[in-house]
Amino acid sequence: MRIFLLLTLILCLVTQAGAQAPATVIWQVNSFDINANVQQAERVLNAVATITATNVGSGSGRTMTLRLNSKASVKSVTVGGAATTFRPGSETRGDLQRIEIALPASVAPNSSVTAAVTYALPVESNSGLTAISPIATQFLPLSFWYPMPNTPYSVRGVDTAPFRLAVNIPNAISSGVEKAGPSGVSFEQSLHGQPFFLQGDWDKLEGAADGKGIVVLLEKGAGAEERKRAEALIAFAAAARGFYVTALGPAPDVPVRLVAVRRGAGFNDGGTVLFDADTLRLPKLDAATALAVAEAVGHLWIGGQTPIRGEGGGVLRDALARFLATEFLEKQFGEDAVKSELYRQRLAYATVAQRDGPLARTSQLDSSYFASVPNRGAMFWRLVDRRLGREVFNGVLRAALQAGKSDTNGLNLPGVREALVARGSEGLKALLDQQLDQVVDTDLMIGLPQQRGAEWVSALRNLGSIDVTVSAVATTERGEQVRAEATVPAKNFGEAVFKTPAKIVRVEVDPDKLYPQLDYGNDVMPRAKDLTQALNEAILQLGASDFAKAEATAREMLANAPRFQEAQIILARALLGQGRLDDAEKQFRSALEEPLPFAATLAWANIGLGEIAMKNNQPVEAAKRFNDAVIASRDYPSSLAARAARIRAEAAANNAPPVDETARAFIAQLSQAVVSNKKAELESRIVPGELVKFINATIGTEAWETKVVRTEQINANLIAADVQIRANKLGTIGSGTAVLILARTPSGWKLSGIDLFEVR
């Protein structure tokens, strides 16, 4: 009996102890104040970062831990203006260093502390995240160039807060309100954001009327056509801002900056978005830039005006922003035009569908994050929007954003879930629970249609764990489409009834692909390959010059996804490979007429039309097409093909542009530096911090002969040179072509990049 009582007492004590949650310390940043001093000659950033943070946990804090770039050297730390001790260490998540700061006194819950960190960050090699360069310096948040308690890899998500940033270099850009200072420029950002800056040489174009407050920073020396495109980009951003005002409420009063860059394109924060500089040389806005700008404007509300906090923040920051941006693109360009973007999102998600985790618990440490959360997450929000209806859904978002402005927890996923459930049905709650808390197990299947009197019926099957309400579409032998609605219980069967006596030749369940699924291939009868599988097969067939099979696979893809741009291009290239020039030309021109094309679509369509022009003995037209392809190319294969073909066409037309003699002379000097095998000699002719691996790889080169075939002025300070190279290193002889990017610096031309290198 005594033993029983003793065990009971122990069990009670254990239960009581388990019920008491341990006290935790959670630091939430209120503001950043950073003075950044870039030392060009030493290639180091000296900075003082002052962080004010509140303990929003349940326990008192005696230390504060910050995360910083592992190469940074911390010189000193102060708390409340007084020097304090700190202990550096390694951070397992993200290859960072931890700085554990001793606080002079315990910081109680809901109390704040201010810590200032003085440090130096050397930059050995330039990249899209960190660069110190006489032509383009930049420090973006993912370089972890400033200290922060929470990173993108943290459960709570990255710290965002209003900030002041002072930079000592001219022509610097960040987000927020710009103010000139005695030794540089400063930016004051009232929204919640992450400090960053970049420097370059730009011309400024400011919007007026509806575009007031929107600025495009063009590369120096931009021509009239580029300015015209910049004006169109301002109008597009203004339309996006108007869309979000209608959906989410009044716009934050902050400037919107659209910055043309040569690297780092796609980044956005606090109203500043970086886009590829060649976008302004395209005949129309490409899909990737349109989506990036639309998302950047949406982030003024989602995460900017109202901070996003807590676990699962990516479902709001990345997924909700992508869903709303896609909705805006549909409003702007039409439902059909945006389908290729929806295909892209589905294809990206399909690559990780079998190993994806629950949306609400996926962080940037997970390898599936960027393929899943923005893309599958956008599909999730589309489902919620359809369940609630647009007005109700927008109303929930507006209320949540407004409430989150003054709430310590900001905009958080649990709060939004609760608000959605309150306005929805029990079915919506089940949908939220399954989509956010579980891995995707939905797989919808449709059977061959069977005639039943004056109707046709297809069996439906749902292998997933939630009930689904879906559309099914039947195509008759005359090409007419008949739609049916059906509800299929979880792990059960249903049927789609098509009210038509006409013979049905094809059926598809969930034609709009609202539901994230494990397998999309069984959504159609007669069964067709899923887009991912078919696309991979078509690319291999094209590479093997099996043009007939590539054509068949492309046509199969287009039967299931008529606006799939990749399939349009593959079909056109397959037709060209078979010598069916008229059919190929029709397909290429159709691709160019897409209202919202991908840059790759523009590149390959122009390459194809250029090849057709060459076959028709029209080298002048061909050269123009190949030049347009060079401008549009964003990937290595299209750029390589377009540049080689342009040189060939210009030679045939006898209208090759003259080679810049100063560039030719510099490349001759560069060749001498390569064979000198003196590292310092070569480094003196390369922009500091660039091509570090190339410099090391050239040691031991015995011969380096170059012939400049073509030069092209990219902007006021950059030249691209197509060069033939013959090299001999350690007895191995290689030859081929390369594209060298030369930059105009205060000390003359220097090599700043190698875009293509085909020396074998």
N, C-alpha and C positions, 0 to 999 in steps of 0.2 A: 504493500500500500504506500509506504514512504517513497519507494522508488517511483511509483506511478505519479505521486504528487510532485516529486522533484522534476520528473520529466515534463509534467504539465507546466510547472513554473518556468522551466527553461524555454519551453515552446512559446509561452506567452511573452517572455522577454525578447526572444528572437523575433517574434511577429511584430512586437511593438517597435523594436529597433529597425526592422525592415520597413515599417510604415512611415518612419521619419526620414524624409528625403535629406541627403547630406547637403550641407551648406555649400554653395558654389559662388565663385567670383566670375562675373562676365563683364568685360570691358566693352563699352559702346562709345565710339568716337563721336564727339560733338562738333569738333572742328579740327582742321589742319591749317598750320601756318608754316610755310616753307620758304626759305631763302636759298636759292640755287645759284651757285657760282661755277660756271663752266670754264675750265682752264684748257684752252685749245692746245697749247704747246705740250703740256704735261699729259693731256688726254685723261683728265680726271674731273669728276664733279665733286666739288666741295659744297656741303649743304648743312643747314641747321633746320631740323624739322621739329616743330612744336605741336604736340598733340594734346588736346583736352578731351578727356574721356570720363564717362560716368560708370560707376559700378552698378549694373542693372541686375546683378545676381542676388542671392539670398544670404551670402556670407560676407564678412569683412575681408578686404584685400590688403596684404602686406607687401605684395610684389605685383609688378605689371610686366607682362611678357610681350615684346614686340618682335615682328618678323621683318627681315631685311635681306637684300641680295647677299649671297654668300661671299662675294668678293669685296663687299664694303668693309671699311675699317672704321670702327667707332672710336672717336677720340675722347668724348666726354658726354655725360648725361647729367642734367639738372632736373629737380622736381620742385616746383614752386619757386624757382629761381635759385635754389641752393644745390650745390654739387652733391651727388650721391654715388653710391657704388652700383656696378652692374656686372653681370656675368654672362659672357657670350657662350653660345653652344650651337649644336646642329639641330635643325628642324627636319624631321623625317619626311614631312609632307611638302613636296615641291623643291627639295634641294636648296633650302634657305638656311639662314642663320637665325638663331633665337637670341634675343637680348633680354635677360631677366633683370629688371630694374628693382632695386630695393627702395621701398617707399619709407619716408621718415616717420610716418605715423599710419596706423591702420585706417583704411578708407571704408567707411560703413556703406551698406546698401543705399542707393540713390544719392550718394555723394560723388563729387568729381575731383579730379586731379589733373594737373598740367605737367607734362614731361617734355623736355627739350633734348634732342639727340644731335650732337655734332659729329659728322662722319665724312669720309671721303670714299668715292666709288670710282675706281679706275676702269677704263673701257679699253680693253686690248683689241677687240675685233668688233666692227660695226655690224649691226643687224637691224631688222625692222622694229625691234623693241628698244634697243639702246644704240646710240651713235653719237660720236663727237667728230664733227667734220666741218671743214671750212665752207662746204656747200649745203649741208643738210644735217643739223644736229637734232636728235629727238630722244625723249625719254617717255615711254608709254608705261602704264600701270603694271602690265604683266612682266616687266623687267624687275619689279619690286625695288625700284630705285629709291623709294622712301619707306620709312618704318610704319608698320601697321599691326594692330593686335590680331585681326582676323584677315585671312587671305581668301581667295576664291576657293581654296581647298578645304576651308573650315566648314563645319556643319552649319553655322549661322550665316555663312556667305561672307563676301568681302566687305570691309568697312567702307562706307560712303558717308560723306558729310560736307557741309559748306567748307570752302577753303579760301585762303589767300596764298598766292604763289608769286614770288618775286624772282625774276630771271635777269642775269647780267648781260645777256647777249642781245644784239639788235634783231629786229624782224622775228621775234618769238611769238608763238601763237599757243593759246590754251583755250579753256572755256571760261565763261563769265565775262564780267565787265573789265575792259582793258584800261589801264591807267599808266601814263608815262611817268617814269621816275628819273632821278639824277644819274643812275648808273644802269639803266635798263628799263624793264617794263614789269608791271605787276598785273595780276588778274584776281578779281574778287568774284567768287562763285557763290551765289546765294542758294543754289540748288544742292541737293546731295549728290556728290560726285567723287571721282578719284583724281587727284592731282596728276597732271601730265603737261608736257610742253614739247614743241618742235619749232625748228627754225628753218627758214628758207628764203627764197627771193621770189616774191609774188606781186602781181598786180591785183588790185582790189576792185570788185564790182559790187555795188550795193543795190539792194532791191528798193523799190518804191511802191506806194499804194498797198496792195495786199501783201506784197513781199517786203514791207518795211521791217527792218531788224534782221533780215537775212542777207548774208554776204557770201560771195564766192571769191576765193583766193585762187587766181589763175597763175600758172607759171609765167614768169617774166617774159615779155615779148609776145604774148598770145595775140593771134591775128583776129580779124573781124569775124570770121566764122566761129572761132572758139568763143568769142565774146557773145555771139548770138546763142550758142549752145548754153553758155553760162546763164544767160537771161532766162532761157527755157528751164534750166535747173532750178533757178530761184522761183519761178512760177510753180514748178512741181512741188517744191518744199512748202510754198505758201498754201497750195491746195491741200497738202498733207496736214498742215497745221489747222486749216479750216475743218478738215474731217475730224480731227481729234477734239477740236473745240465742241463740235456737235455731239460727239460720242461721250466725252469725258469731262467737259466743262471748260471754263476760261483758261487761256494759255498762260503759262508762266512768263513773266516779263524778263526774258534773258535773250541775248543775241544768239542767232543761229549762224554758224560758220561752216561752209562747205569748202574743204581745203584739198586742192589738187596736189597729189604726192606721187613719188616714184616707188615708195615702199611704205608698208603699214596701212595700205588701203583696206577699208572695211571697219577699222576701229571707230568707235563713237563714244562720247561721254559728254554730258552737260550741254548738249546743243551743238557740239563740234563733231563733224564727221569727216574722215579722210577718205577720199575716193581716188581711183586711178586717174592720173593726169590725162591719159590718152582718151578718156571718156569724152572729153570736150572736142575731140577730133572725129568722133563717130557721127554717122548721119542721123542717129536717133539714140534716145536713152536706152541703155541696156538693162536687162532684168536685175542683175546683181547690184548695180549702182542704185536703181530705183528702190529695191528692197532695203538696201543699207540706209538710204536717206529717209525712207518712210519709218524704219525702225528707230533711227536716231531722233526723229521728231517725236515719235511716240514715247521715247524714254524721257522726254521732258516732263511728262506726267507720271509715267510708271518708273519709279526709282529716282527721279529727279525732284519734282515738286513734293512727292510723297516717297519717303525711303522704303526700301524693301528689306525686311528683317526676317531672321529665323530660318529653320530648316525648310527645304523645298522652295527657297526663294527663286531658283532658276525657272520654276514653272510660271512665275509671274514676270520676272525680269526678261527672260529669253523667249519663253513659249508664248505668253500672252502678247508681248510686243510683236512677235512674228505673226501671230494670228491676225491682230488688228492691222498690221502693215499690209498683209496679203488681202484683207478685206478692202483696204484703201486702193490697192492696185487694181482690184476687180472693179471698183467703182470708177476708177480713172480710165482704165483701158478696156473694160468689158470682161464678161465671164469667160469667154473662149480664150482671150489673150493671156489670162493668168493661169490657165490649165497647165502649161509647161512648168511653171513654178511649183504648182501642186504636185506634179509628177516628180520634180526634183526632190521635194521634201519627202515624198513617199519612198523614193529610191534610196535616199540617204538613211532613212529610218530602217529600211529593209536590210541594210548591211549589218545592223546590230540587233535585229528583232529577236534572234534566238538566244542572245546573251544579255539582253537588256534587263535592268532592274526596275523597281517601282519608281515612278516619276518623282514622288514626294521625298524620296531618300537618295536620289542620285546627285552626286556632287562632281565638280570638275576633276576630282581625282580619278573618277571612273573613266575608263577608256571609251565608253559608249556615250559619254555626256553630250558632246557637240553634234553627234549624228542623231541622238535620241531626243533630248529635252527640247531644243528649239523646234524640231520637226514633228516628232510624235506629239509633243506638247501642244503645238498649233492645231493638230488634228483633234486632240482632246478638247481644246477650247471651242473648236468648231462644233463638236457634238453638243457641248453645253449650250452654246448659242442657239442651236437648232431646237433643243429641248425647251428652253425658256422663252425664246422669241427675242428679236433684236432689242426692242424697247426695254423689256424687263431686264435683259442681260446688261445693257448699257447702264440702266438705272442702278443695278447692284454695284457695278464697277465705279460709277460716279460717287455713290455713297461711301464705298470702302476707301476710295482715294481721298475723299474729303476728311473722313474720320481719321485716317492714318497720318495726316499732316501733323496733328497735335498729340498723337498716341505714341508713347514710348516704344511700343512694339511696331510702329509704322504700319505699312501694308504687309500683311503676313498671310501665308497660305491657309492656316487654320481659320482665321477670321473670315477670309473670303469664302471658304467652304461652308462655314456656318451660315453666312448670308445667302449663299446660293440655295442651300437646302431649305432655308426658311421661305424662299420664293418658289421652290419647285415641288416636286412630288416625291413619293417614296422611291420611285424608279430612278429619279435623278440622284438621290443619295446613294443608291446601289451603284450607279454609274461612277460617281465620284470615288466611292470606296474602292471599286475595282481598278479604275484607271490610275488612281494616285497611289494606292497602297499595295497593289499586287503587280506581279509581272503580267505582261499581256499574254492571254491564252485564247483570245478570240480568233476563230477561224470559221468563216462563213462559206457554205457550199450550196451550189444550185444544181439540180438535175435536168436531164433532157426534158423538154416540154412534151406533154401528152395531151391530145385533143379530147375534150369532154363536152360533147354537144357543140354549142356555138362558142365555146371557150377553150382556152389552152391552160394547162396547169403544170407548173414545175415544182418539184419537191425542194424544200429548203432545209438545211441542217445548220445548227449552231453548236459548235464544239466548245464554245467559251462558257464562262461561269456567270455571265449576266444575260438577262433578256435583251434582245435587240429589236428595234423597230426600224425596218429598212425598206428602201424602194427596190424594185426589180424591174428591169427593162427588157422587153422582147422586141426583136427586129423581125419584121415579116419578109417574105420573099420579094416584096415590092419595095423594100427599104423603109417602110413606115415603122415608127416606134410606138409601142404601147407600154404604159407604165402601170405597175401594180404596187400597192403598199401591203406590208405584212409584218406581223410580230412573231418572232421565233423565240420560244422559251430557252433558257440556259440549258445546254447539253440535251437538246431536244430537236424535234422536227416541226416544220410548218410548211406552208405552201403559198405560192404566188399564183393568183388567178388573173389571167390576161383576157379581157373581154373583147375578143376579136375572133371572127371565123376564119380569117386569112391564115395561111400556113406560116408558122414561125420557124425561122432558120437559126436564130441565135438568141440566147438569154443571158442576162448578167445580173447578179445580185450586188447591191450597194454600188451602183455605177459611179457615184460621186466620191466613193472611197472615204466615207466619213469615219469609219471604224479602223483604228490601228489593228492589223492582223499579223499572224505569224506566216500566213501563206495567202497570197493574192491570186495564185495561179488557178485555183479551183472555183473562182468567182464567176467563171464564164463556161458556157456549154454551147457548142462543142469546145472542149477544153483547149486553152491556149497557154503558151509559156508565159510566166510572169515577166514583167518588163525587165527586171534585173537580169534574169537568165537570158532572155532574148537579146538584150543589149550586149551582154558579154559575148554571146555567140556571134552576133553580127559584126562586132569589132574584130574578132578573130578571123572571121570569113573574109572581111575586107582586107585585113593584113596579109592573108594568104592568097589574095587576088582571086578568090572564089566568088566572083561578082554575082553570078546567078543565085547562089545560095544566100548571099548577103541581101540581094534584092528581095527574095522570098521572105526572109526573116524580118526585114524592115517593113514590108507590106503587112505582115502579120501584126507587128507592133502598132502600126498606124490604124489597123482595123479595130484594135482595142483602145488605142489612145491617139485619136486623130491629130491632136495639137502637140504631139511629142516631138520637139525640135530635133533631138538627137537622131530619131528615126527618119525624119525628113532629110537630114543631111546624109545619113548612111544610104538611104534609097537613091538620092541624087548622085552620090559618088559611085554607087554600084552601077547605075545606068551609064555614067560616064565611062566607067571601066569596060563596059560592054560595047562602047562606041555608039550608044544611042543618044547622040548629042542633043537633039531637039527635046526629047523627054527629060534629059538631065537638066538642060537649061530651064525648062519650065519649073522643075522642082527647086532648083537653086534660087530662082527669082521669087518663087512663092515663099521660100524661107526668109528672104530679105524683106518681104512685105509684112512679116510678123510685127504686130504693134509693139510688142515687148520682147525683143529677141535677146538671147544670151550673146555675149561677146563671141563665144566660140561659133555660134550660128553665123554671125556676120563674117567671121574670118574664113570658115570653110566654104561658105556660099560664094564668097569673092574669089577664093582660090579656084573653086570649080568653074566659075564663069570666066576666070582668066585662062584656064586650061582650054576651055572651049574656044575662046577668042584666038588663042595660039593655033589651035587646029584649023580654025577658019582663016588663018593668015591675017589676023588683026592684032599685031604686036603692040600697037599704041594703046588700044583698048585693054589688052591683056596687062600691060604694065600698070595702067591705072587701077585695074581690079586687084592686082597683086599688092600694090601699094596700100589700098584700102584694107587688104587682109593683114598686112604687117601692123597697121594701126590697131586693128581689132584683136589681134592675137594676144592671148593671155597665157597660153600653154606652149611648151617647148615644141611639140610636133608641128603645130600650125605655124608657129613663128619660123621654124626651120624651113618648112616647105614654101612659105610665102616669100621669104627673103631670097632663097635660091632661085625661085621662079621669076621674081622681079628683075634680078640681074640678067637672067636669060632673055626676058621679054624686052628689056631696055636695049640690050645688045642687038636683038633682032630688029628693033625699031630705029636703031642708031640715034637714040635720044637720051643716053645715059647722062645724068647730071654731072657737072664737073666735080672732081675731087678737091676737097679743101686742102690747099697746099700746106697750111700750118699744121693740120692734123697729120698729113703724110710725113712731114718732117719730124713731128713728135714721135710717131710710131717707129720711124727709123732709129731715133735715139733710144726708144724703149727696147728695141731689138738688141742694140748694143749693150744696154744695161743687163738684159737677160743673160747674154753669153759672157758677161764679165764675171759672173758667179760671185759678185760682191753684193751681199744682201743690202747694205746701205745704199749702194748705187741704184738698185732697183726700187727700193722703198722711196727714194727721193722723187721718183716719177709716178708714184701711185698715191692717191688721196689717202691721208693718214687713217688707219683703221680698216681700210678696205683690202680685200683679196689677200688676207693673211695666209691662207692655205696655198694659194697660187704662188706667192712669194717663196714659201718654203719648198714647194714642189719643183721650182725651176732650178734649184741648186744642182749643179752637175750637167747643165745643158751645154752641149758643145757647139750646136748650130741652131740658129733661130732666124730664118729668112721670112720676110713678110712682103706681101704685095697688096696694097690698098686698092680694092676694086671699086668701092663706092663709099661715099660719106653722105650723111643726112643730118641736117640741123633739127634736133628734137625740140629744143627751146633756146632761149638766149644764152644759156650756159652749158648746154650739153650737145655733143655730137656723137652719132652712132657710126662706126666705121666697119664695113664688111671687108674682112681681110683674109687672104689666102696665106697659110702658114706651112712652112716646111721646117721640121725640127729634128734634131739628133741629140738624144740624151743617153749617155752610157752605152753607145753603140746601137741603140734602137732608133730607127728612122720612122718618123710619122709625118703625115701631111693631111691637110684638110682646111676647113674654113672656121672662122670665128667672127663674132660681132663684139667689137670693143667699144665701150662707152667712155668717152673722154669728157672731162669736166673742166670748165674754165675757172681757175682759181687766181688769187692775187699774184701767185708766182708763175702763172702760165698754165698750159694744158697739163692735166694729169689723168692717168687711167683711174676711173672710178668703179668700173664694173665690166664683167664679161657676160653678156646675155646668152650667147651660144658658143659652144666650143666643140667642134667636130674634127679634131685632129687625132687621127688614129694611126 
